């Protein structure tokens, strides 16, 4: 299992050959695949901008087509560590402290 196994609404946006991720997709069902080479050279071929635009585009589609509602969105990369429990605590605390009176 992964750290996201028991969490609602967590998806991983990945690029690269389908053969490299198809087993993980079948097992966990939490991947959104982009048919682009996974390149991070900082130049024109870098996939980072495409992945960010895709993240926003997919979110927009989910909201407009399916009526989902998000209070928060979070995008990070696989070379970053996120303490998800601490993030949830901060989001909940922010909501309590900024609720309309």
The first five atom37 places (N, CA, C, CB, O) and aatype in JSON, in Angstrom:
{
  "aatype": [20, 20, 20, 20, 20, 20, 20, 20, 20, 20, 20, 20, 20, 20, 20, 20, 20, 20, 20, 20, 20, 20, 20, 20, 20, 20, 20, 20, 20, 20, 20, 20, 20, 20, 20, 20, 20, 20, 20, 20, 20, 20, 20, 20, 20, 20, 20, 20, 20, 20, 20, 20, 20, 20, 20, 20, 20, 20, 20, 20, 20, 20, 20, 20, 20, 20, 20, 20, 20, 20, 20, 20, 20, 20, 20, 20, 20, 20, 20, 20, 20, 20, 20, 20, 20, 20, 20, 20, 20, 20, 20, 20, 20, 20, 20, 20, 20, 20, 20, 20, 20],
  "atom_mask": [
    [1, 1, 1, 1, 1],
    [1, 1, 1, 1, 1],
    [1, 1, 1, 1, 1],
    [1, 1, 1, 1, 1],
    [1, 1, 1, 1, 1],
    [1, 1, 1, 1, 1],
    [1, 1, 1, 1, 1],
    [1, 1, 1, 1, 1],
    [1, 1, 1, 1, 1],
    [1, 1, 1, 1, 1],
    [1, 1, 1, 1, 1],
    [1, 1, 1, 1, 1],
    [1, 1, 1, 1, 1],
    [1, 1, 1, 1, 1],
    [1, 1, 1, 1, 1],
    [1, 1, 1, 1, 1],
    [1, 1, 1, 1, 1],
    [1, 1, 1, 1, 1],
    [1, 1, 1, 1, 1],
    [1, 1, 1, 1, 1],
    [1, 1, 1, 1, 1],
    [1, 1, 1, 1, 1],
    [1, 1, 1, 1, 1],
    [1, 1, 1, 1, 1],
    [1, 1, 1, 1, 1],
    [1, 1, 1, 1, 1],
    [1, 1, 1, 1, 1],
    [1, 1, 1, 1, 1],
    [1, 1, 1, 1, 1],
    [1, 1, 1, 1, 1],
    [1, 1, 1, 1, 1],
    [1, 1, 1, 1, 1],
    [1, 1, 1, 1, 1],
    [1, 1, 1, 1, 1],
    [1, 1, 1, 1, 1],
    [1, 1, 1, 1, 1],
    [1, 1, 1, 1, 1],
    [1, 1, 1, 1, 1],
    [1, 1, 1, 1, 1],
    [1, 1, 1, 1, 1],
    [1, 1, 1, 1, 1],
    [1, 1, 1, 1, 1],
    [1, 1, 1, 1, 1],
    [1, 1, 1, 1, 1],
    [1, 1, 1, 1, 1],
    [1, 1, 1, 1, 1],
    [1, 1, 1, 1, 1],
    [1, 1, 1, 1, 1],
    [1, 1, 1, 1, 1],
    [1, 1, 1, 1, 1],
    [1, 1, 1, 1, 1],
    [1, 1, 1, 1, 1],
    [1, 1, 1, 1, 1],
    [1, 1, 1, 1, 1],
    [1, 1, 1, 1, 1],
    [1, 1, 1, 1, 1],
    [1, 1, 1, 1, 1],
    [1, 1, 1, 1, 1],
    [1, 1, 1, 1, 1],
    [1, 1, 1, 1, 1],
    [1, 1, 1, 1, 1],
    [1, 1, 1, 1, 1],
    [1, 1, 1, 1, 1],
    [1, 1, 1, 1, 1],
    [1, 1, 1, 1, 1],
    [1, 1, 1, 1, 1],
    [1, 1, 1, 1, 1],
    [1, 1, 1, 1, 1],
    [1, 1, 1, 1, 1],
    [1, 1, 1, 1, 1],
    [1, 1, 1, 1, 1],
    [1, 1, 1, 1, 1],
    [1, 1, 1, 1, 1],
    [1, 1, 1, 1, 1],
    [1, 1, 1, 1, 1],
    [1, 1, 1, 1, 1],
    [1, 1, 1, 1, 1],
    [1, 1, 1, 1, 1],
    [1, 1, 1, 1, 1],
    [1, 1, 1, 1, 1],
    [1, 1, 1, 1, 1],
    [1, 1, 1, 1, 1],
    [1, 1, 1, 1, 1],
    [1, 1, 1, 1, 1],
    [1, 1, 1, 1, 1],
    [1, 1, 1, 1, 1],
    [1, 1, 1, 1, 1],
    [1, 1, 1, 1, 1],
    [1, 1, 1, 1, 1],
    [1, 1, 1, 1, 1],
    [1, 1, 1, 1, 1],
    [1, 1, 1, 1, 1],
    [1, 1, 1, 1, 1],
    [1, 1, 1, 1, 1],
    [1, 1, 1, 1, 1],
    [1, 1, 1, 1, 1],
    [1, 1, 1, 1, 1],
    [1, 1, 1, 1, 1],
    [1, 1, 1, 1, 1],
    [1, 1, 1, 1, 1],
    [1, 1, 1, 1, 1]
  ],
  "atom_positions": [
    [[0.83, -1.18, 0.0], [0.0, 0.0, 0.0], [0.88, 1.25, 0.0], [-0.95, 0.0, 1.21], [2.08, 1.18, 0.26]],
    [[0.27, 2.37, -0.3], [0.98, 3.64, -0.32], [0.46, 4.54, 0.78], [0.85, 4.32, -1.7], [-0.55, 4.22, 1.42]],
    [[1.12, 5.66, 1.02], [0.68, 6.6, 2.05], [-0.7, 7.15, 1.73], [1.68, 7.74, 2.2], [-1.38, 7.66, 2.62]],
    [[-1.12, 7.07, 0.47], [-2.41, 7.63, 0.06], [-3.52, 6.58, 0.0], [-2.27, 8.28, -1.3], [-4.65, 6.9, -0.37]],
    [[-3.22, 5.35, 0.36], [-4.19, 4.27, 0.21], [-5.51, 4.52, 0.9], [-3.61, 3.0, 0.74], [-6.56, 4.18, 0.35]],
    [[-5.5, 5.1, 2.06], [-6.73, 5.3, 2.82], [-7.2, 6.75, 2.82], [-6.54, 4.84, 4.23], [-7.94, 7.16, 3.71]],
    [[-6.78, 7.51, 1.85], [-7.15, 8.93, 1.79], [-8.0, 9.19, 0.56], [-5.89, 9.82, 1.77], [-7.69, 8.74, -0.54]],
    [[-9.09, 9.93, 0.76], [-9.98, 10.27, -0.34], [-9.39, 11.41, -1.15], [-11.37, 10.65, 0.19], [-8.78, 12.33, -0.6]],
    [[-9.58, 11.34, -2.46], [-9.24, 12.45, -3.33], [-7.78, 12.64, -3.64], [-9.73, 13.66, -2.75], [-7.39, 13.71, -4.11]],
    [[-6.94, 11.65, -3.4], [-5.52, 11.76, -3.7], [-5.25, 11.03, -5.01], [-4.64, 11.17, -2.55], [-5.53, 9.84, -5.14]],
    [[-4.71, 11.76, -5.97], [-4.34, 11.18, -7.26], [-2.91, 11.56, -7.57], [-5.3, 11.66, -8.39], [-2.41, 12.59, -7.11]],
    [[-2.25, 10.74, -8.35], [-0.88, 10.99, -8.76], [-0.89, 11.22, -10.26], [0.07, 9.82, -8.37], [-1.38, 10.39, -11.03]],
    [[-0.34, 12.34, -10.68], [-0.24, 12.7, -12.08], [1.13, 12.27, -12.58], [-0.48, 14.23, -12.3], [2.14, 12.79, -12.11]],
    [[1.17, 11.34, -13.51], [2.44, 10.8, -13.98], [2.54, 10.88, -15.49], [2.61, 9.35, -13.51], [1.53, 10.88, -16.2]],
    [[3.76, 10.97, -15.97], [4.05, 10.96, -17.4], [5.02, 9.83, -17.67], [4.63, 12.34, -17.87], [5.59, 9.25, -16.74]],
    [[5.19, 9.52, -18.92], [6.12, 8.46, -19.3], [5.4, 7.32, -19.99], [6.86, 7.95, -18.09], [4.19, 7.38, -20.2]],
    [[6.14, 6.3, -20.35], [5.56, 5.16, -21.05], [4.52, 4.42, -20.2], [6.66, 4.19, -21.47], [4.75, 4.17, -19.02]],
    [[3.39, 4.09, -20.81], [2.32, 3.38, -20.11], [2.82, 2.07, -19.5], [1.15, 3.1, -21.06], [2.38, 1.68, -18.42]],
    [[3.72, 1.4, -20.18], [4.25, 0.13, -19.68], [4.89, 0.29, -18.31], [5.26, -0.45, -20.68], [4.9, -0.64, -17.51]],
    [[5.44, 1.47, -18.04], [6.12, 1.7, -16.76], [5.16, 1.88, -15.59], [7.0, 2.91, -16.87], [5.54, 1.69, -14.44]],
    [[3.91, 2.24, -15.87], [2.98, 2.52, -14.77], [1.71, 1.67, -14.79], [2.61, 3.95, -14.79], [0.91, 1.76, -13.86]],
    [[1.52, 0.88, -15.81], [0.25, 0.16, -15.95], [-0.04, -0.79, -14.79], [0.24, -0.63, -17.24], [-1.19, -0.9, -14.36]],
    [[0.97, -1.46, -14.26], [0.75, -2.36, -13.12], [0.32, -1.58, -11.88], [2.01, -3.17, -12.82], [-0.6, -1.99, -11.17]],
    [[1.0, -0.46, -11.62], [0.65, 0.36, -10.46], [-0.76, 0.93, -10.62], [1.67, 1.5, -10.27], [-1.53, 1.0, -9.66]],
    [[-1.1, 1.35, -11.85], [-2.44, 1.87, -12.11], [-3.49, 0.8, -11.82], [-2.56, 2.35, -13.58], [-4.51, 1.07, -11.18]],
    [[-3.25, -0.4, -12.28], [-4.2, -1.5, -12.07], [-4.34, -1.83, -10.59], [-3.76, -2.74, -12.84], [-5.43, -2.14, -10.12]],
    [[-3.24, -1.78, -9.86], [-3.26, -2.15, -8.45], [-3.92, -1.09, -7.56], [-1.87, -2.41, -7.97], [-4.71, -1.43, -6.68]],
    [[-3.59, 0.19, -7.79], [-4.05, 1.23, -6.87], [-5.15, 2.12, -7.45], [-2.88, 2.1, -6.48], [-5.97, 2.64, -6.7]],
    [[-5.19, 2.3, -8.77], [-6.22, 3.12, -9.39], [-6.15, 4.59, -9.02], [-7.55, 2.6, -9.03], [-7.16, 5.29, -9.1]],
    [[-4.98, 5.07, -8.62], [-4.87, 6.46, -8.17], [-3.93, 7.28, -9.06], [-4.38, 6.5, -6.73], [-3.38, 8.29, -8.62]],
    [[-3.77, 6.85, -10.3], [-2.87, 7.55, -11.22], [-3.66, 8.21, -12.35], [-1.84, 6.58, -11.79], [-4.63, 7.65, -12.85]],
    [[-3.22, 9.39, -12.73], [-3.68, 10.05, -13.94], [-2.47, 10.11, -14.85], [-4.29, 11.5, -13.66], [-1.44, 10.67, -14.48]],
    [[-2.59, 9.53, -16.03], [-1.44, 9.37, -16.91], [-1.44, 10.4, -18.01], [-1.41, 7.97, -17.5], [-2.48, 10.67, -18.62]],
    [[-0.27, 10.99, -18.28], [-0.05, 11.89, -19.41], [0.89, 11.19, -20.37], [0.54, 13.29, -18.94], [1.96, 10.72, -19.97]],
    [[0.5, 11.1, -21.61], [1.3, 10.42, -22.62], [2.41, 11.34, -23.14], [0.4, 9.95, -23.79], [2.39, 11.78, -24.28]],
    [[3.34, 11.61, -22.26], [4.51, 12.44, -22.58], [5.72, 11.83, -21.9], [4.3, 13.93, -22.13], [5.59, 11.13, -20.89]],
    [[6.88, 12.1, -22.45], [8.11, 11.62, -21.84], [8.37, 12.37, -20.53], [9.31, 11.78, -22.81], [8.18, 13.58, -20.46]],
    [[8.79, 11.66, -19.5], [9.07, 12.24, -18.19], [10.46, 12.87, -18.22], [8.97, 11.16, -17.05], [11.45, 12.22, -17.88]],
    [[10.54, 14.14, -18.64], [11.81, 14.84, -18.81], [11.82, 16.04, -17.88], [12.02, 15.28, -20.29], [10.87, 16.82, -17.83]],
    [[12.91, 16.2, -17.14], [13.06, 17.32, -16.21], [14.38, 18.03, -16.45], [12.98, 16.84, -14.74], [15.2, 18.15, -15.54]],
    [[14.61, 18.49, -17.66], [15.89, 19.12, -17.96], [15.87, 20.63, -17.79], [16.3, 18.78, -19.37], [16.88, 21.3, -18.02]],
    [[14.73, 21.18, -17.38], [14.65, 22.62, -17.18], [14.48, 23.4, -18.47], [15.86, 23.1, -16.47], [14.33, 24.62, -18.44]],
    [[14.51, 22.73, -19.58], [14.37, 23.4, -20.87], [12.98, 23.22, -21.45], [15.41, 22.89, -21.85], [12.02, 22.95, -20.74]],
    [[12.91, 23.38, -22.76], [11.63, 23.28, -23.46], [11.0, 21.9, -23.35], [11.81, 23.64, -24.91], [9.77, 21.78, -23.43]],
    [[11.8, 20.88, -23.18], [11.26, 19.51, -23.14], [10.76, 19.11, -21.77], [12.31, 18.54, -23.59], [10.17, 18.04, -21.63]],
    [[10.98, 19.93, -20.76], [10.57, 19.58, -19.4], [9.06, 19.39, -19.33], [11.0, 20.66, -18.42], [8.3, 20.15, -19.92]],
    [[8.65, 18.37, -18.62], [7.23, 18.01, -18.51], [6.57, 18.72, -17.32], [7.08, 16.49, -18.38], [5.35, 18.59, -17.13]],
    [[7.31, 19.44, -16.52], [6.76, 20.07, -15.31], [5.61, 21.03, -15.62], [7.84, 20.82, -14.58], [4.57, 20.99, -14.96]],
    [[5.78, 21.89, -16.61], [4.72, 22.84, -16.95], [3.48, 22.11, -17.43], [5.2, 23.83, -18.02], [2.37, 22.46, -17.04]],
    [[3.66, 21.11, -18.27], [2.52, 20.33, -18.77], [1.8, 19.64, -17.62], [2.99, 19.29, -19.79], [0.57, 19.61, -17.59]],
    [[2.54, 19.09, -16.68], [1.9, 18.42, -15.54], [1.12, 19.41, -14.68], [2.95, 17.69, -14.69], [0.05, 19.09, -14.17]],
    [[1.65, 20.6, -14.51], [0.95, 21.62, -13.72], [-0.33, 22.06, -14.44], [1.86, 22.84, -13.46], [-1.39, 22.13, -13.81]],
    [[-0.25, 22.35, -15.72], [-1.44, 22.71, -16.49], [-2.45, 21.57, -16.5], [-1.06, 23.09, -17.92], [-3.66, 21.8, -16.41]],
    [[-1.97, 20.35, -16.61], [-2.87, 19.19, -16.61], [-3.58, 19.07, -15.27], [-2.09, 17.89, -16.91], [-4.78, 18.81, -15.22]],
    [[-2.86, 19.27, -14.18], [-3.45, 19.24, -12.84], [-4.59, 20.25, -12.75], [-2.37, 19.55, -11.77], [-5.69, 19.91, -12.3]],
    [[-4.35, 21.47, -13.19], [-5.39, 22.5, -13.13], [-6.54, 22.19, -14.08], [-4.79, 23.87, -13.47], [-7.71, 22.39, -13.73]],
    [[-6.22, 21.71, -15.27], [-7.26, 21.36, -16.24], [-8.14, 20.21, -15.76], [-6.64, 21.0, -17.55], [-9.36, 20.27, -15.92]],
    [[-7.54, 19.2, -15.2], [-8.3, 18.05, -14.68], [-9.19, 18.51, -13.53], [-7.35, 16.91, -14.22], [-10.34, 18.1, -13.43]],
    [[-8.65, 19.34, -12.66], [-9.44, 19.86, -11.55], [-10.63, 20.64, -12.07], [-8.57, 20.75, -10.64], [-11.75, 20.48, -11.57]],
    [[-10.41, 21.48, -13.05], [-11.5, 22.27, -13.63], [-12.57, 21.35, -14.23], [-10.96, 23.22, -14.71], [-13.76, 21.58, -14.04]],
    [[-12.14, 20.32, -14.94], [-13.09, 19.37, -15.54], [-13.92, 18.67, -14.47], [-12.34, 18.32, -16.38], [-15.13, 18.53, -14.62]],
    [[-13.27, 18.23, -13.41], [-13.97, 17.52, -12.34], [-15.01, 18.44, -11.68], [-12.97, 17.01, -11.28], [-16.12, 18.01, -11.38]],
    [[-14.65, 19.69, -11.48], [-15.57, 20.64, -10.86], [-16.74, 20.95, -11.79], [-14.84, 21.95, -10.49], [-17.9, 20.9, -11.36]],
    [[-16.46, 21.25, -13.05], [-17.53, 21.68, -13.95], [-18.39, 20.52, -14.46], [-16.95, 22.41, -15.12], [-19.61, 20.67, -14.57]],
    [[-17.79, 19.4, -14.77], [-18.57, 18.28, -15.33], [-19.26, 17.43, -14.29], [-17.67, 17.41, -16.15], [-20.35, 16.93, -14.52]],
    [[-18.62, 17.27, -13.13], [-19.14, 16.34, -12.14], [-19.66, 17.03, -10.89], [-18.08, 15.35, -11.76], [-20.19, 16.37, -9.99]],
    [[-19.52, 18.34, -10.83], [-20.04, 19.09, -9.7], [-19.3, 18.9, -8.4], [-21.44, 18.74, -9.5], [-19.83, 19.2, -7.33]],
    [[-18.08, 18.4, -8.47], [-17.3, 18.25, -7.24], [-16.93, 19.63, -6.72], [-16.03, 17.38, -7.49], [-16.86, 20.6, -7.47]],
    [[-16.69, 19.69, -5.45], [-16.33, 20.94, -4.81], [-15.07, 20.72, -3.99], [-17.48, 21.49, -3.93], [-14.99, 19.77, -3.2]],
    [[-14.1, 21.58, -4.17], [-12.85, 21.49, -3.4], [-12.7, 22.75, -2.56], [-11.63, 21.31, -4.34], [-12.98, 23.85, -3.03]],
    [[-12.27, 22.58, -1.36], [-11.9, 23.75, -0.56], [-10.4, 24.01, -0.68], [-12.29, 23.54, 0.92], [-9.95, 25.14, -0.5]],
    [[-9.64, 22.97, -0.99], [-8.19, 23.1, -1.11], [-7.69, 22.16, -2.2], [-7.49, 22.78, 0.25], [-8.23, 21.08, -2.41]],
    [[-6.66, 22.6, -2.9], [-5.94, 21.76, -3.85], [-4.47, 21.84, -3.49], [-6.2, 22.2, -5.34], [-3.99, 22.87, -3.01]],
    [[-3.77, 20.76, -3.73], [-2.34, 20.72, -3.39], [-1.61, 19.94, -4.46], [-2.11, 20.11, -1.99], [-1.98, 18.8, -4.76]],
    [[-0.57, 20.53, -5.02], [0.26, 19.84, -6.0], [1.69, 19.86, -5.49], [0.15, 20.5, -7.4], [2.21, 20.89, -5.07]],
    [[2.31, 18.71, -5.54], [3.72, 18.62, -5.16], [4.4, 17.69, -6.15], [3.88, 18.11, -3.67], [3.77, 17.23, -7.11]],
    [[5.64, 17.42, -5.95], [6.38, 16.54, -6.85], [6.98, 15.39, -6.06], [7.48, 17.31, -7.61], [7.05, 15.43, -4.84]],
    [[7.42, 14.38, -6.77], [7.87, 13.16, -6.09], [9.21, 13.33, -5.38], [7.98, 12.05, -7.08], [9.63, 12.43, -4.65]],
    [[9.88, 14.45, -5.59], [11.12, 14.67, -4.86], [10.91, 15.58, -3.64], [12.18, 15.28, -5.79], [11.87, 16.1, -3.07]],
    [[9.65, 15.76, -3.27], [9.3, 16.56, -2.09], [8.67, 15.65, -1.05], [8.34, 17.72, -2.47], [7.95, 14.7, -1.38]],
    [[8.95, 15.95, 0.21], [8.32, 15.2, 1.3], [7.22, 16.06, 1.88], [9.36, 14.8, 2.39], [7.44, 17.22, 2.23]],
    [[6.04, 15.48, 2.0], [4.9, 16.18, 2.59], [4.41, 15.37, 3.78], [3.76, 16.4, 1.54], [4.11, 14.18, 3.65]],
    [[4.35, 16.0, 4.92], [3.77, 15.37, 6.1], [2.26, 15.58, 5.98], [4.35, 15.98, 7.45], [1.73, 16.62, 6.38]],
    [[1.57, 14.61, 5.42], [0.16, 14.74, 5.09], [-0.69, 14.96, 6.34], [-0.33, 13.5, 4.35], [-1.62, 15.76, 6.31]],
    [[-0.38, 14.29, 7.42], [-1.15, 14.48, 8.65], [-1.02, 15.93, 9.14], [-0.67, 13.51, 9.74], [-2.01, 16.53, 9.56]],
    [[0.18, 16.47, 9.1], [0.38, 17.87, 9.52], [-0.34, 18.82, 8.56], [1.88, 18.21, 9.58], [-0.91, 19.82, 8.99]],
    [[-0.31, 18.51, 7.27], [-1.02, 19.34, 6.29], [-2.52, 19.34, 6.58], [-0.77, 18.82, 4.86], [-3.14, 20.41, 6.58]],
    [[-3.11, 18.19, 6.84], [-4.53, 18.11, 7.19], [-4.84, 18.92, 8.46], [-4.95, 16.65, 7.38], [-5.85, 19.62, 8.52]],
    [[-3.98, 18.81, 9.46], [-4.2, 19.57, 10.69], [-4.2, 21.07, 10.42], [-3.12, 19.23, 11.73], [-5.05, 21.8, 10.94]],
    [[-3.27, 21.54, 9.6], [-3.19, 22.96, 9.27], [-4.42, 23.42, 8.49], [-1.92, 23.25, 8.47], [-4.94, 24.5, 8.73]],
    [[-4.87, 22.6, 7.58], [-6.06, 22.96, 6.79], [-7.28, 23.05, 7.7], [-6.3, 21.93, 5.67], [-8.06, 23.99, 7.6]],
    [[-7.44, 22.07, 8.57], [-8.58, 22.1, 9.51], [-8.49, 23.31, 10.44], [-8.63, 20.8, 10.34], [-9.5, 23.96, 10.7]],
    [[-7.31, 23.6, 10.94], [-7.13, 24.75, 11.84], [-7.42, 26.05, 11.1], [-5.7, 24.77, 12.43], [-8.04, 26.95, 11.65]],
    [[-6.97, 26.15, 9.88], [-7.23, 27.35, 9.08], [-8.74, 27.53, 8.89], [-6.51, 27.26, 7.7], [-9.26, 28.64, 9.03]],
    [[-9.43, 26.46, 8.57], [-10.88, 26.53, 8.37], [-11.61, 26.98, 9.63], [-11.41, 25.19, 7.93], [-12.55, 27.77, 9.55]],
    [[-11.18, 26.48, 10.78], [-11.82, 26.88, 12.05], [-11.55, 28.33, 12.38], [-11.32, 25.99, 13.2], [-12.43, 29.04, 12.86]],
    [[-10.33, 28.79, 12.12], [-9.94, 30.15, 12.45], [-10.48, 31.19, 11.47], [-8.45, 30.25, 12.52], [-10.51, 32.38, 11.79]],
    [[-10.9, 30.76, 10.3], [-11.35, 31.69, 9.27], [-12.81, 31.48, 8.88], [-10.48, 31.58, 8.05], [-13.26, 31.97, 7.84]],
    [[-13.53, 30.76, 9.71], [-14.96, 30.53, 9.43], [-15.72, 31.84, 9.64], [-15.53, 29.41, 10.34], [-15.38, 32.63, 10.52]],
    [[-16.77, 32.07, 8.83], [-17.56, 33.28, 9.02], [-18.24, 33.26, 10.39], [-18.62, 33.43, 7.9], [-18.67, 32.21, 10.86]],
    [[-18.33, 34.41, 11.0], [-18.94, 34.53, 12.34], [-20.36, 35.03, 12.22], [-18.12, 35.47, 13.25], [-21.05, 35.2, 13.23]]
  ]
}
